[in-house]
Amino acid sequence: MSFSLKTHEFVARAGVSVLDRVNPYIRLSEGHTPPIFAQAGRFFYEGGQVIEEAELPEWFTTQWASVNPEVKEEAGFEAKPKQERRRAS
């Protein structure tokens, strides 16, 4: 799946708009730097260019560490087992 800022996608069925897909994303930014989006288990710039994990800036990794694991999971990132969550807290 490619990056999309359209969080809700609808289709027409029998003349009625029906929710077809939800595309949650996480947006993080710092100062005047361009925001980085996390969606479907990948990282993107606003224009849709993929960012490899090794290329993420330090400010992002610091902020990413503070994002709730359940929110990360909603955005398509693998959740840590509950035991690891408790130890990390």
PyMOL commands that set and color helices and strands:
alter all, ss='L'
color gray80, all
select helices_A, chain A and resi 53-55+58-65+69-74+82-88
alter helices_A, ss='H'
color red, helices_A
select strands_A, chain A and resi 8-13+16-22+26-28+36-39+42-45+50-51
alter strands_A, ss='S'
color yellow, strands_A
deselect
rebuild
show_as cartoon
